[in-house]
Amino acid sequence: MSVRAETRLWLAQRGAGAILGLCVIVHLATMVVAVQGGLTAAEISARVTSSGFWFAFYTVFVLAAAVHAPIGLRTVLGEMTALSKSRVDLLAFLFAAFLVVAGLRVVFGFFSLGGAA
């Protein structure tokens, strides 16, 4: 892979990591505030599933993870195994596809409970 392509992957991973960091902070802060406010899991679920904002938020969360993690996996596999670069790229791509499909199934499935999706 060219230096330019490697640089783009590096930038994509850092950008996705920054988005993930923000998403984790928002998610955890929201859960702490909701639980300390006395809301039950059912009440939290009802509020979240009726909001388009949270649907978009968790979709971005999933997509950021699907960009960030496979690039890191690609780097680790490339450095720690004897697999060819093309095999490593294929495995990273398949992992990314799995994360997108599984993650969006969860988001759409959860939000279909409240009718927001």
C-alpha positions in Angstrom: 0.0 0.0 0.0 1.3 3.5 -0.8 2.5 5.9 1.8 -0.4 8.2 0.9 -2.9 5.4 1.5 -1.2 4.4 4.8 -1.3 8.1 5.9 -5.1 8.3 5.1 -5.7 5.1 7.1 -3.7 6.6 10.0 -5.7 9.8 9.8 -9.0 7.9 9.5 -8.2 5.9 12.6 -7.2 9.0 14.6 -10.4 10.8 13.5 -12.6 7.9 14.3 -10.8 7.5 17.7 -11.6 11.1 18.5 -15.3 10.6 17.6 -15.3 7.4 19.7 -13.8 9.2 22.7 -16.5 11.8 22.5 -19.3 9.2 22.0 -18.0 7.2 25.0 -18.0 10.3 27.2 -21.5 11.3 26.2 -22.9 7.7 26.5 -21.4 7.2 30.0 -22.3 10.7 31.3 -25.9 10.2 30.0 -26.2 6.8 31.7 -24.8 8.1 35.0 -27.1 11.1 35.1 -30.1 8.9 34.1 -29.4 6.3 36.7 -28.7 8.8 39.4 -31.9 10.5 38.5 -33.8 7.4 39.4 -34.7 6.2 35.9 -35.1 2.5 35.3 -33.7 0.7 32.3 -37.2 0.6 30.8 -37.7 4.3 31.2 -34.3 5.1 29.7 -35.0 2.8 26.8 -38.4 4.4 26.2 -36.9 7.9 26.2 -33.9 6.9 24.0 -35.9 5.0 21.4 -38.3 7.9 20.9 -35.5 10.3 19.9 -34.0 10.8 16.5 -31.0 12.4 18.0 -30.0 9.2 19.9 -30.6 7.1 16.8 -28.2 9.3 14.9 -25.7 9.4 17.8 -25.6 5.6 18.1 -25.3 5.2 14.4 -22.3 7.5 14.4 -20.9 5.6 17.4 -21.1 2.3 15.4 -19.6 3.7 12.3 -16.7 5.2 14.1 -16.0 1.9 15.8 -16.2 0.2 12.4 -13.6 2.5 11.0 -11.3 2.6 14.1 -11.0 -1.0 15.2 -10.3 -2.7 11.8 -7.5 -0.3 11.1 -5.9 -1.1 14.4 -6.5 -4.8 13.8 -4.8 -4.5 10.4 -1.8 -2.9 12.0 -1.5 -5.6 14.7 -2.0 -8.5 12.3 0.6 -6.9 9.9 3.2 -6.6 12.7 2.5 -9.8 14.6 1.7 -12.4 12.0 3.3 -13.8 8.9 0.1 -13.2 6.9 0.5 -11.4 3.5 -0.6 -7.8 3.3 -3.5 -8.7 1.0 -4.7 -11.3 3.5 -4.4 -8.8 6.4 -6.3 -6.2 4.4 -9.0 -8.7 3.6 -9.4 -9.7 7.3 -9.6 -6.1 8.3 -12.2 -5.4 5.7 -14.3 -8.4 6.7 -14.0 -7.3 10.4 -15.2 -3.8 9.4 -18.1 -5.2 7.4 -19.1 -7.4 10.4 -19.0 -4.4 12.8 -21.1 -2.3 10.4 -23.7 -5.0 9.9 -23.9 -6.2 13.5 -23.7 -2.7 15.0 -26.4 -1.3 12.7 -28.6 -4.3 13.3 -28.5 -3.5 17.0 -29.2 0.2 16.5 -32.1 -0.4 14.1 -33.4 -3.3 16.2 -33.3 -1.3 19.5 -34.8 1.8 18.0 -37.5 -0.1 16.2 -38.8 -0.9 19.7 -39.7 2.7 20.2 -40.6 3.5 16.6 -37.9 6.1 16.0 -36.1 4.1 13.2 
